[in-house]
Amino acid sequence: MTPTERVEEIAADPSLSVADRAQHIIEYFSAHGAQGPDRAVSCLLETTDEAVAEYVAEYLELVPAAREAKTRAAERLREAGQLVRSAARLVPWLPESLIDAFVGDYLSSPNPASPLSSVIYSIGIHHPDRLRPHADRLGTPLHQSSLLSGAPDELADSLLDDWRQTRDQNDLIALALIRTPHAANLIASVRDEVDTPEEWECLMPLAGRLPDTPTAAGFPPAFMGFVTDRGESPHVMGGRYEHDVPLCVRCDAPADRLLTLSANDLPQTLSSDPSFFWFSCDCDEVDILIVQFTENGTRAYFQPQGPAAETSRVVPGERSMTLEPHPNQTGVSRPAITGRSRHQVGGLPRWPAPETHAICPGCGNFMPFLVALDSGPTPFGPMGFDGSLFGFWCDHCSVSATRTQS
């Protein structure tokens, strides 16, 4: 049975839900190790089934590298009618020439209901500068929010003027999401004009700067994160954590390690290795976990603490996180969709809905964003939590905070 035949068999299995079909296909290709991407591309070069193309492209979206193979797949999908929709998942790896070709295809007959519109949506997220010159020809406001990222100063000025006339908070949110120095300065200038201090304390880091300081609201540069097998990266996911962890106040279950970043293997300047934790129990007692790291171990703030479990349930096994530079270093301005937004290290957060950054209990300052972990599928099974988790790091106090958002 060829890979295409096997994938078509899984995709047509009436006993499986859509999510189960996707996970089975992801695990089928993952079982082939380094040959998985090539087998997936061969399938995309052959199939005429839209569902199969989408399942296979989702697998390719979950694995790092393979840029050449993903480009070949996208070139074929570009010429495959309705199947072109699946090329949206491959946009982060495509060369600018192919990005521009997709944009040209769409502009030849703009239609927000067409499958090509999905590719344009992804280009707006990852390469807004390639789409911005054509903003007035896109034919729909669907793609406009993606183009806020890095937008010109003139748009920032216009949004501020609009807000002062209408007092519509959406104008200030849009201004903050531009995330240029000029836009951040404009947000700083309205501190005494907004309705509450809390509103400004949410807007300022959204614009890229922590409140009351010149400190960046994140740790550039931004990376896409991929769940890979144990030992493939120095950044550890899951597995047993060697020190005490927070305990659930209701059931005493220990928090599981989500991710430990290796500071020596990051371009960001960090004084120690940040770790982030979350509960796998269903008690839903907290929306944030805060842990300090010391020479003697860990200190859980606002929670009891105790030994970690032998295995992690929030990550499917002991794995690692492999990093690749994110195409959009300014920061994605379109809201995240939980379960579909993948993982990120560094840069600025892509929130489902804007939220205030965590405050460090050690120094009392707002904390910069460092990681985002999504609840979607992985090559090894689904993550063991719902929604999205956002990790913040106070390097001065060696404190991590992990916050959930659905």
C-alpha positions in Angstrom: 0.0 0.0 0.0 1.4 3.4 -1.0 1.5 6.3 1.4 -1.3 8.0 -0.6 -3.5 4.9 -0.4 -2.9 4.5 3.3 -3.7 8.2 4.0 -6.8 8.0 1.8 -7.9 4.9 3.8 -7.5 6.7 7.1 -9.2 9.9 5.8 -12.3 7.8 4.6 -12.6 5.8 7.9 -16.1 6.5 9.1 -15.3 5.2 12.6 -12.8 8.1 13.2 -13.7 11.7 14.1 -12.0 14.4 12.0 -9.5 15.1 14.8 -8.7 11.4 15.1 -8.2 11.1 11.4 -5.8 14.1 11.5 -3.9 12.6 14.4 -3.7 9.1 12.8 -2.3 10.6 9.6 0.2 12.8 11.5 1.4 9.7 13.4 1.6 7.6 10.3 4.1 10.0 8.7 5.9 10.6 12.0 6.5 6.9 12.3 8.7 7.2 9.1 11.1 9.5 10.9 13.3 11.6 8.7 11.5 10.1 5.6 8.1 11.4 6.8 8.2 14.8 5.1 9.3 13.3 1.7 6.5 10.7 1.9 4.0 13.4 2.8 5.1 15.5 -0.2 4.8 12.5 -2.5 1.3 12.1 -1.3 0.5 15.8 -2.0 2.0 15.5 -5.5 -0.5 12.6 -6.2 -3.7 13.2 -4.4 -6.8 14.9 -5.8 -8.7 14.7 -2.6 -9.2 18.0 -0.7 -9.4 16.3 2.7 -6.3 14.3 2.2 -4.4 17.3 1.1 -5.4 19.2 4.2 -4.5 16.3 6.6 -1.1 15.9 4.9 -0.3 19.6 4.9 -1.2 19.7 8.6 1.5 17.1 9.3 4.0 19.1 7.3 3.1 22.2 9.3 4.0 20.4 12.5 7.6 19.4 11.5 10.6 21.8 11.3 12.8 22.2 8.3 12.1 20.4 5.0 11.9 23.8 3.3 12.6 22.4 -0.2 10.1 19.6 0.1 7.4 22.0 1.4 8.1 24.4 -1.5 7.7 21.5 -4.0 4.4 20.6 -2.4 3.2 24.2 -2.4 4.1 24.6 -6.1 2.0 21.6 -7.0 -0.9 22.7 -4.8 -0.9 26.1 -6.5 -1.8 24.3 -9.8 -4.3 21.9 -8.2 -7.5 23.9 -8.1 -9.4 23.5 -4.8 -6.5 21.8 -3.2 -4.6 25.1 -3.2 -6.2 25.9 0.2 -3.8 23.5 1.9 -0.8 25.5 0.7 -1.7 28.0 3.5 -0.1 25.7 6.0 3.2 25.8 4.2 3.6 29.6 3.9 6.2 30.0 6.6 8.8 28.0 4.6 8.1 29.4 1.1 10.5 31.7 -0.8 9.4 35.2 -1.5 9.0 34.5 -5.2 6.4 31.8 -4.6 4.7 34.0 -2.0 4.4 36.8 -4.6 3.1 34.3 -7.2 0.3 33.3 -4.8 -0.5 37.0 -4.2 -0.6 37.6 -7.9 -2.9 34.6 -8.5 -5.4 36.0 -5.9 -5.2 39.6 -7.2 -6.0 38.4 -10.7 -9.5 37.6 -9.4 -10.0 38.5 -5.7 -12.6 36.4 -4.0 -12.6 36.0 -0.3 -14.7 32.8 -0.7 -12.1 31.1 -2.8 -9.7 28.4 -1.5 -6.8 30.7 -2.4 -8.0 33.2 0.1 -6.8 30.9 2.9 -3.3 31.2 1.4 -3.6 35.0 1.4 -4.7 34.8 5.1 -1.6 32.9 6.0 0.7 35.3 4.0 -0.8 38.2 5.9 0.1 36.5 9.2 3.7 35.5 8.2 4.7 38.0 5.5 2.5 41.1 5.9 4.9 43.2 4.0 4.4 41.1 0.9 0.7 41.8 1.0 0.5 45.4 2.3 1.1 47.1 -1.1 -2.1 45.4 -2.4 -4.3 46.1 0.7 -6.9 48.1 -1.3 -7.3 45.3 -3.8 -8.0 42.4 -1.4 -11.7 42.7 -1.7 -12.5 42.0 1.9 -11.7 43.3 5.4 -10.8 39.6 6.3 -7.1 40.2 5.7 -6.8 43.7 7.0 -6.1 42.9 10.6 -3.0 40.9 9.6 -1.6 44.0 7.9 -1.5 46.0 11.1 1.8 44.3 11.9 4.5 46.8 11.0 2.1 49.2 9.4 3.2 52.7 8.4 3.3 55.6 10.8 0.5 57.3 8.9 -1.9 54.5 9.8 -0.9 54.7 13.4 -1.6 58.4 13.5 -5.0 57.8 11.8 -6.0 55.2 14.3 -5.2 57.5 17.2 -7.2 60.3 15.6 -10.1 57.9 15.1 -10.0 56.9 18.8 -10.0 60.4 20.0 -13.1 61.1 18.0 -15.0 57.9 18.7 -13.4 56.5 21.9 -13.7 53.1 20.4 -11.2 50.9 22.2 -10.8 48.7 19.1 -8.9 51.6 17.5 -6.3 51.6 20.4 -6.0 47.8 20.2 -5.4 48.1 16.4 -2.8 50.9 17.1 -1.0 48.8 19.7 -0.9 45.8 17.3 1.1 47.7 14.8 4.0 47.2 17.2 6.4 49.7 15.7 8.3 52.2 17.9 6.1 55.0 16.7 2.9 53.1 17.5 4.3 52.3 21.0 5.0 55.9 21.6 1.5 56.9 20.6 0.1 54.3 23.1 2.4 55.7 25.8 1.0 59.1 25.1 -2.6 58.2 25.9 -1.9 57.0 29.4 -3.9 59.8 31.0 -6.6 59.7 28.4 -7.8 56.1 28.6 -10.7 55.1 31.0 -8.7 53.1 33.5 -5.0 52.4 34.4 -5.7 48.7 33.7 -6.6 49.5 30.1 -3.3 51.2 29.5 -1.4 48.4 31.3 -2.9 46.0 28.8 -2.3 48.2 25.7 1.3 49.1 26.4 2.8 45.6 26.4 0.5 44.8 23.4 2.4 47.5 21.6 5.7 46.0 22.5 6.8 47.8 25.7 6.3 47.1 29.3 4.4 49.7 31.3 6.5 52.3 33.2 9.8 51.2 31.7 11.6 51.3 28.4 11.9 47.5 28.6 10.6 45.4 25.7 7.5 43.4 26.3 9.2 40.3 24.9 12.5 38.7 24.2 13.4 39.1 20.5 14.0 37.4 18.2 10.8 35.3 17.7 11.0 31.6 16.9 8.4 29.1 15.7 8.5 26.0 18.0 8.1 22.4 17.0 7.6 19.4 19.2 10.3 17.0 18.3 11.6 13.8 19.8 13.7 13.6 22.9 17.3 14.8 22.4 16.7 16.5 19.1 16.9 19.9 20.7 18.4 21.1 24.0 15.0 22.6 24.9 13.2 19.9 26.9 9.5 19.3 26.9 7.7 17.1 29.3 9.5 14.4 31.2 10.1 14.4 35.0 11.3 17.6 36.5 14.0 17.2 39.1 12.9 19.8 41.7 9.6 20.5 43.5 6.7 21.8 41.4 3.4 23.5 42.3 0.6 21.3 43.6 -3.1 21.6 42.9 -4.8 23.0 46.0 -7.8 20.8 45.4 -6.5 17.4 44.5 -2.7 17.7 45.3 -1.7 16.6 41.8 1.7 18.0 40.8 2.1 20.4 37.9 3.8 18.9 34.9 6.8 20.5 33.2 5.8 22.0 29.8 9.1 23.3 28.7 12.6 24.1 29.9 14.6 26.3 27.7 18.4 26.0 27.5 19.6 29.6 27.9 23.0 28.8 26.4 21.3 27.7 23.2 19.2 30.9 22.7 20.3 34.2 21.2 18.3 35.9 24.0 20.4 36.8 27.0 19.0 34.9 30.0 20.7 34.3 33.3 19.3 30.8 33.8 17.2 28.1 32.1 13.5 29.1 32.4 11.0 26.3 33.0 7.2 26.5 32.7 4.6 24.3 34.3 0.9 23.4 34.1 -1.6 21.1 35.7 -3.0 18.0 33.9 -5.9 17.6 36.4 -9.4 18.9 35.6 -9.8 21.0 38.8 -9.3 24.4 37.0 -8.3 26.0 40.3 -5.9 28.6 38.8 -5.3 30.6 35.6 -1.6 31.3 36.4 1.3 29.4 37.9 4.3 31.3 39.2 7.6 29.6 40.1 11.0 31.0 41.2 14.2 29.2 40.5 17.0 29.4 43.1 20.3 27.6 43.8 18.4 25.4 46.2 15.6 24.4 43.9 12.2 26.0 43.2 9.7 28.1 45.1 6.0 28.0 44.0 4.2 31.3 44.7 0.6 31.1 45.9 0.5 27.3 45.7 1.7 24.4 47.8 4.6 22.5 46.3 6.0 19.0 46.2 7.8 16.4 44.1 7.0 16.2 40.4 5.3 13.2 38.9 7.4 10.5 37.1 5.9 11.4 33.8 4.3 14.5 32.3 0.7 14.3 31.0 0.6 17.8 29.5 3.2 16.8 26.9 2.9 13.4 25.1 6.1 11.9 26.5 9.5 13.4 27.1 10.2 15.4 24.0 12.1 18.5 22.9 11.3 21.8 21.2 13.1 22.6 18.0 13.2 26.3 17.0 13.1 28.0 13.6 13.1 31.8 13.1 9.6 33.2 12.7 9.0 34.9 9.4 7.2 37.8 11.1 9.6 39.4 13.6 7.5 42.4 14.3 4.7 40.3 15.8 1.5 38.8 14.4 -1.4 41.2 14.7 -4.2 38.7 13.9 -5.7 37.0 17.0 -4.6 33.5 17.7 -7.0 30.6 17.3 -6.4 28.1 20.1 -5.6 24.6 18.8 -4.3 26.0 15.5 -1.7 28.7 16.5 1.2 26.3 17.2 4.1 27.2 19.5 6.4 30.3 19.8 9.6 31.2 21.7 10.6 34.9 21.9 9.2 37.9 20.2 5.7 39.3 21.2 2.7 37.1 22.0 -0.1 36.4 19.7 -3.1 36.5 22.0 -6.6 35.0 21.4 -7.7 38.2 23.2 -5.3 40.9 24.5 -4.4 40.5 28.2 -2.2 42.2 30.8 1.2 40.6 31.3 1.9 38.7 34.5 3.5 40.6 37.4 6.6 39.2 39.1 5.9 38.7 42.8 9.6 39.2 43.5 10.2 42.7 42.1 6.6 43.8 41.4 7.3 44.6 37.8 5.5 43.4 34.7 7.2 40.4 33.1 8.2 40.1 29.4 6.6 37.3 27.3 8.9 34.4 26.4 6.9 31.4 25.3 3.4 30.4 23.9 2.3 26.8 23.8 -0.8 25.7 22.0 -3.1 22.7 22.6 -3.2 21.4 19.1 -1.8 18.1 17.8 1.8 17.0 17.8 3.6 14.3 15.9 3.4 12.2 19.1 -0.2 12.8 20.1 -2.2 15.7 21.4 -1.1 18.1 24.1 -2.7 17.4 27.5 -4.3 20.8 28.1 -7.0 23.0 26.6 -6.6 26.5 25.1 -3.2 28.2 24.9 -0.6 28.8 27.6 1.6 31.9 27.7 4.9 32.0 29.6 6.5 35.1 31.0 10.0 35.4 32.5 11.5 37.9 34.9 15.3 37.4 34.4 16.2 39.6 37.3 14.3 37.4 39.8 14.5 34.1 37.9 10.7 33.8 38.0 8.5 32.2 35.4 4.7 32.7 35.1 2.5 30.5 33.0 -1.0 31.8 32.2 -3.9 30.1 30.3 -6.3 31.6 27.8 -9.0 29.8 25.9 
